Amino acid sequence: MIRYAKPTMVDEALALLGDGAWRILAGGTDFYPAQGTRPFRDDILDINGLAELRGVAETDSHFVIGARTTWTDIIRHPLPASFDALKQAAREVGSVQIQNVASIAGNLCNASPAADGVPGLLVLDADIELRSAKTTRHIPLQEFILGNRRTARQPGEMVTAIRVPKPAATGTSAFVKLGARRYLVISIAMVAARLVIDHGTVTAAAVAVGSCSAVARRLVAVEAALRGLPADHRLANAVHSAPMQELSPIADVRGSAEYRLDAVREIVARAVLQASGQMSDHGMVAA
């Protein structure tokens, strides 16, 4: 017989996870479409009753986003300008109805290369809090997502929070998504960029690209090329000439690998210019 449980306390949920194999149900915006018309065969742990896992808190060292925090919660919560890329990505996650129920942790645990939330969190050096009945551990986001639908979450563990260290929550950021149409679309490519600018010069840069490799990637060479430059049109020139060896896009119905490589360089430049204040926020770009 299939079991269904909806605990109201995190410790209760973790005890259940430690006592069997459960399929976790959060917002359900991917859970139910993926299930389709097939009968349920797994025990279901519904975490929508865990009120303590929803919301954004601030500690001395981190901004802490609860696993059940919705995209609407992210959009509405007052956060530093370094989170603007994440907020812009939140506005691109499906429709407003989806944003109202879909959770940030669910977006990460689905581990899609096209998950809108990942680049904006990568440029914030986010880590994932994983709890079990016995332990709590923290793992960098770039090490948590292993591939399409694969994460580093172990049996008995649950994502309880996403943490952003305060040293990374500085500067300004922007998100640019390329899709076949303006809204409600899976990305062809997407970029988040965060810049710290001091007296007109870029002192720190973080750039991440999604949908152009098995997992979203930081572009180390691009970041290095940006540091030390004046915050003007020369940033775009640096992007267009820097290596992007981390990217290995595939060809699919949304675009060829060659198109993605050409297009992503342009949207990286746009995201960098937006983060520097040299270009207005145009949101998603239609192909």
DRENDOBA-640222 format. One record per residue (C-alpha): x, y, z; chain. Coordinates in steps of 0.05 Angstrom, whole numbers, plus 5000, padded with zeros to 4 digits. Each point is the difference from the previous one (the first is absolute). Layout:
BEGIN
+------+------+------+-------+
:   px :   py :   pz : chain :
+------+------+------+-------+
:    X :    Y :    Z :     A :
...
+------+------+------+-------+
REM end
This chain:
BEGIN
+------+------+------+-------+
:   px :   py :   pz : chain :
+------+------+------+-------+
: 5000 : 5000 : 5000 :     A :
: 5026 : 5069 : 4982 :     A :
: 5009 : 5047 : 5059 :     A :
: 4985 : 5075 : 5000 :     A :
: 5025 : 5045 : 5056 :     A :
: 4994 : 5075 : 5011 :     A :
: 5041 : 5018 : 5062 :     A :
: 4998 : 5068 : 5032 :     A :
: 5069 : 4998 : 5033 :     A :
: 5067 : 4992 : 4965 :     A :
: 5024 : 4949 : 5051 :     A :
: 4939 : 4958 : 4986 :     A :
: 5014 : 5003 : 4925 :     A :
: 5072 : 4981 : 5010 :     A :
: 4981 : 4941 : 5044 :     A :
: 4954 : 4974 : 4945 :     A :
: 5055 : 5009 : 4948 :     A :
: 5047 : 4959 : 5043 :     A :
: 4949 : 4944 : 5004 :     A :
: 4989 : 4985 : 4926 :     A :
: 5003 : 5024 : 4929 :     A :
: 4954 : 5059 : 4990 :     A :
: 4987 : 5044 : 4939 :     A :
: 4999 : 5073 : 5024 :     A :
: 4942 : 5044 : 4978 :     A :
: 5012 : 5075 : 5006 :     A :
: 4965 : 5050 : 4954 :     A :
: 4979 : 4944 : 4953 :     A :
: 5009 : 5041 : 4936 :     A :
: 5049 : 4948 : 4973 :     A :
: 4978 : 4941 : 5043 :     A :
: 4931 : 4991 : 4968 :     A :
: 5018 : 5013 : 4927 :     A :
: 5058 : 4951 : 5006 :     A :
: 4952 : 4948 : 5030 :     A :
: 4950 : 5008 : 4944 :     A :
: 4945 : 4948 : 4999 :     A :
: 5043 : 4944 : 5029 :     A :
: 4978 : 4971 : 5067 :     A :
: 5040 : 5021 : 5061 :     A :
: 5049 : 4946 : 5023 :     A :
: 5043 : 5038 : 5051 :     A :
: 4984 : 5023 : 5070 :     A :
: 4987 : 5075 : 4999 :     A :
: 5027 : 5049 : 5051 :     A :
: 4962 : 5065 : 4993 :     A :
: 5042 : 5056 : 5030 :     A :
: 4950 : 5056 : 4987 :     A :
: 4981 : 4999 : 5074 :     A :
: 5071 : 5019 : 5022 :     A :
: 4989 : 5074 : 5012 :     A :
: 5069 : 5010 : 5030 :     A :
: 5032 : 4984 : 4932 :     A :
: 4967 : 5060 : 4966 :     A :
: 5028 : 5070 : 5000 :     A :
: 5066 : 5039 : 4998 :     A :
: 5041 : 5013 : 5062 :     A :
: 5065 : 5037 : 5014 :     A :
: 5055 : 4977 : 5047 :     A :
: 5067 : 5033 : 5015 :     A :
: 5032 : 4961 : 4944 :     A :
: 4946 : 4980 : 4950 :     A :
: 4934 : 5013 : 4966 :     A :
: 4960 : 4936 : 5011 :     A :
: 4945 : 4982 : 4952 :     A :
: 4954 : 4945 : 5026 :     A :
: 4991 : 4940 : 4953 :     A :
: 4924 : 5012 : 4993 :     A :
: 5008 : 5074 : 4983 :     A :
: 4962 : 5015 : 4936 :     A :
: 5022 : 5042 : 4942 :     A :
: 4948 : 5052 : 5018 :     A :
: 5030 : 5002 : 5070 :     A :
: 5068 : 5014 : 4969 :     A :
: 4972 : 5055 : 4955 :     A :
: 4965 : 5035 : 5058 :     A :
: 5054 : 4994 : 5054 :     A :
: 5046 : 5061 : 5008 :     A :
: 5070 : 4976 : 4981 :     A :
: 5065 : 5033 : 4979 :     A :
: 5011 : 5018 : 4927 :     A :
: 5045 : 4940 : 4993 :     A :
: 4936 : 4958 : 5002 :     A :
: 4969 : 5037 : 4941 :     A :
: 5021 : 4945 : 4951 :     A :
: 4964 : 4948 : 5043 :     A :
: 4938 : 5044 : 5003 :     A :
: 5001 : 5010 : 4925 :     A :
: 5006 : 4925 : 4991 :     A :
: 4942 : 4990 : 5049 :     A :
: 4956 : 5041 : 4954 :     A :
: 5016 : 4953 : 4942 :     A :
: 4980 : 4936 : 5036 :     A :
: 4936 : 4981 : 4965 :     A :
: 4938 : 5041 : 5014 :     A :
: 4983 : 5041 : 5061 :     A :
: 4959 : 4941 : 5025 :     A :
: 5061 : 4955 : 4995 :     A :
: 5043 : 5052 : 5035 :     A :
: 4950 : 5001 : 5058 :     A :
: 5010 : 4926 : 5016 :     A :
: 5065 : 4976 : 4969 :     A :
: 5056 : 4996 : 5051 :     A :
: 5072 : 5022 : 4991 :     A :
: 5027 : 4934 : 5027 :     A :
: 4955 : 4961 : 4952 :     A :
: 5030 : 5038 : 4942 :     A :
: 5070 : 4979 : 5023 :     A :
: 4982 : 4928 : 5017 :     A :
: 4968 : 4989 : 4931 :     A :
: 5071 : 5013 : 4975 :     A :
: 4981 : 5021 : 4930 :     A :
: 5054 : 5034 : 4959 :     A :
: 4947 : 5052 : 4985 :     A :
: 4980 : 5014 : 5072 :     A :
: 4991 : 5075 : 5002 :     A :
: 5022 : 5009 : 5073 :     A :
: 5069 : 4968 : 4995 :     A :
: 5042 : 5054 : 4965 :     A :
: 4976 : 5055 : 5047 :     A :
: 5018 : 4958 : 5060 :     A :
: 5067 : 4979 : 4971 :     A :
: 5023 : 5072 : 4994 :     A :
: 4982 : 5008 : 5073 :     A :
: 5045 : 4941 : 5020 :     A :
: 4939 : 4966 : 5030 :     A :
: 5005 : 4935 : 5038 :     A :
: 4947 : 4947 : 5016 :     A :
: 4981 : 4979 : 5070 :     A :
: 4984 : 4926 : 5003 :     A :
: 4971 : 4970 : 5063 :     A :
: 4987 : 4929 : 5022 :     A :
: 4976 : 4973 : 5066 :     A :
: 5073 : 4995 : 5022 :     A :
: 5040 : 5054 : 4966 :     A :
: 5000 : 5067 : 4965 :     A :
: 5049 : 5016 : 4944 :     A :
: 5012 : 5057 : 4951 :     A :
: 5023 : 4990 : 4929 :     A :
: 5014 : 5053 : 4946 :     A :
: 4945 : 5005 : 4949 :     A :
: 5050 : 4985 : 4944 :     A :
: 5014 : 4933 : 5034 :     A :
: 4927 : 4985 : 5017 :     A :
: 4973 : 4995 : 4929 :     A :
: 5036 : 4942 : 4966 :     A :
: 4962 : 4996 : 4934 :     A :
: 4931 : 4996 : 4970 :     A :
: 4954 : 4977 : 5057 :     A :
: 5060 : 4981 : 5043 :     A :
: 5021 : 5033 : 5065 :     A :
: 5047 : 4984 : 5058 :     A :
: 4941 : 4990 : 5048 :     A :
: 5008 : 4935 : 5037 :     A :
: 4946 : 4952 : 5024 :     A :
: 4968 : 5026 : 5063 :     A :
: 5019 : 5072 : 4984 :     A :
: 4957 : 5060 : 4984 :     A :
: 5019 : 5069 : 4975 :     A :
: 4980 : 5048 : 5055 :     A :
: 5031 : 5066 : 4977 :     A :
: 5042 : 5036 : 4950 :     A :
: 5053 : 5045 : 5031 :     A :
: 5034 : 5061 : 4969 :     A :
: 5063 : 5024 : 5036 :     A :
: 4999 : 5074 : 5013 :     A :
: 5068 : 5014 : 4966 :     A :
: 4967 : 4975 : 4935 :     A :
: 4937 : 5041 : 5011 :     A :
: 5033 : 5064 : 4976 :     A :
: 4998 : 5039 : 4935 :     A :
: 4946 : 5000 : 4948 :     A :
: 4974 : 4944 : 4956 :     A :
: 4958 : 4985 : 4939 :     A :
: 4967 : 4941 : 4965 :     A :
: 4988 : 4991 : 4926 :     A :
: 4963 : 4941 : 4970 :     A :
: 4995 : 4981 : 4927 :     A :
: 4937 : 4964 : 4979 :     A :
: 4961 : 4984 : 4937 :     A :
: 4946 : 5049 : 5025 :     A :
: 4993 : 5053 : 5053 :     A :
: 4966 : 4962 : 5057 :     A :
: 4985 : 4930 : 5026 :     A :
: 5057 : 4966 : 4965 :     A :
: 5059 : 4955 : 5016 :     A :
: 5064 : 5038 : 4987 :     A :
: 5047 : 4991 : 4941 :     A :
: 5053 : 5033 : 5043 :     A :
: 5000 : 5043 : 5063 :     A :
: 5052 : 5041 : 5037 :     A :
: 5007 : 5032 : 5068 :     A :
: 5055 : 5051 : 5013 :     A :
: 5021 : 5035 : 5064 :     A :
: 5050 : 5057 : 5002 :     A :
: 5032 : 5039 : 5057 :     A :
: 5020 : 5068 : 4975 :     A :
: 5044 : 5048 : 5040 :     A :
: 5014 : 5070 : 4974 :     A :
: 4980 : 4979 : 4930 :     A :
: 5043 : 4937 : 4997 :     A :
: 4977 : 4928 : 5005 :     A :
: 5033 : 4970 : 5062 :     A :
: 4962 : 4934 : 5000 :     A :
: 4959 : 4962 : 4948 :     A :
: 4958 : 4936 : 4999 :     A :
: 4968 : 4974 : 4937 :     A :
: 4959 : 4935 : 4993 :     A :
: 4967 : 4969 : 4939 :     A :
: 4943 : 4949 : 4998 :     A :
: 4972 : 4956 : 4944 :     A :
: 5068 : 4997 : 4966 :     A :
: 5031 : 4940 : 5037 :     A :
: 4977 : 4940 : 5040 :     A :
: 4997 : 5046 : 5061 :     A :
: 5003 : 5075 : 5006 :     A :
: 5071 : 5026 : 5002 :     A :
: 5040 : 5060 : 5025 :     A :
: 5043 : 5030 : 4945 :     A :
: 5068 : 5008 : 5034 :     A :
: 5037 : 5031 : 4941 :     A :
: 4945 : 5050 : 4987 :     A :
: 5000 : 5020 : 5074 :     A :
: 5076 : 5009 : 4999 :     A :
: 4995 : 5042 : 4936 :     A :
: 4950 : 5048 : 5032 :     A :
: 5038 : 5013 : 5064 :     A :
: 5038 : 5065 : 4998 :     A :
: 4963 : 5029 : 4941 :     A :
: 4963 : 5066 : 5000 :     A :
: 4925 : 4990 : 5005 :     A :
: 4985 : 5022 : 4928 :     A :
: 4994 : 4970 : 4930 :     A :
: 5067 : 4966 : 5008 :     A :
: 4965 : 4947 : 5043 :     A :
: 4963 : 4975 : 4939 :     A :
: 5065 : 4998 : 4960 :     A :
: 5031 : 4957 : 5055 :     A :
: 4942 : 4952 : 4999 :     A :
: 5003 : 4992 : 4924 :     A :
: 5074 : 4983 : 5002 :     A :
: 5004 : 4956 : 5063 :     A :
: 5001 : 4924 : 4997 :     A :
: 4937 : 4962 : 5022 :     A :
: 5029 : 4931 : 5005 :     A :
: 4951 : 4979 : 5054 :     A :
: 4943 : 4997 : 4950 :     A :
: 4981 : 4938 : 4960 :     A :
: 4929 : 5012 : 4974 :     A :
: 4959 : 4947 : 4966 :     A :
: 4955 : 5007 : 4939 :     A :
: 4926 : 4990 : 5012 :     A :
: 4933 : 5026 : 4976 :     A :
: 5014 : 5069 : 5031 :     A :
: 5066 : 5012 : 4964 :     A :
: 5064 : 4971 : 4973 :     A :
: 5064 : 4996 : 5040 :     A :
: 5033 : 5051 : 4954 :     A :
: 4943 : 5049 : 5008 :     A :
: 5002 : 4994 : 5075 :     A :
: 5075 : 5014 : 5002 :     A :
: 4991 : 5062 : 4956 :     A :
: 4939 : 5025 : 5037 :     A :
: 5026 : 4989 : 5070 :     A :
: 5059 : 5046 : 4989 :     A :
: 4953 : 5056 : 4982 :     A :
: 4954 : 4990 : 5059 :     A :
: 5060 : 4995 : 5047 :     A :
: 5020 : 5069 : 4974 :     A :
: 4929 : 5026 : 5011 :     A :
: 4997 : 4972 : 5071 :     A :
: 5068 : 5031 : 5017 :     A :
: 4980 : 5067 : 4972 :     A :
: 4934 : 4999 : 5037 :     A :
: 5035 : 4982 : 5065 :     A :
: 5048 : 5058 : 4989 :     A :
: 4943 : 5049 : 4987 :     A :
: 5020 : 5010 : 4927 :     A :
: 4937 : 4967 : 4972 :     A :
: 4928 : 5000 : 5024 :     A :
: 4966 : 4936 : 5022 :     A :
: 4966 : 4967 : 4940 :     A :
: 4985 : 4934 : 5035 :     A :
: 4993 : 4942 : 4953 :     A :
: 5022 : 5005 : 4928 :     A :
: 4959 : 4964 : 4946 :     A :
: 5041 : 4961 : 4949 :     A :
+------+------+------+-------+
REM end
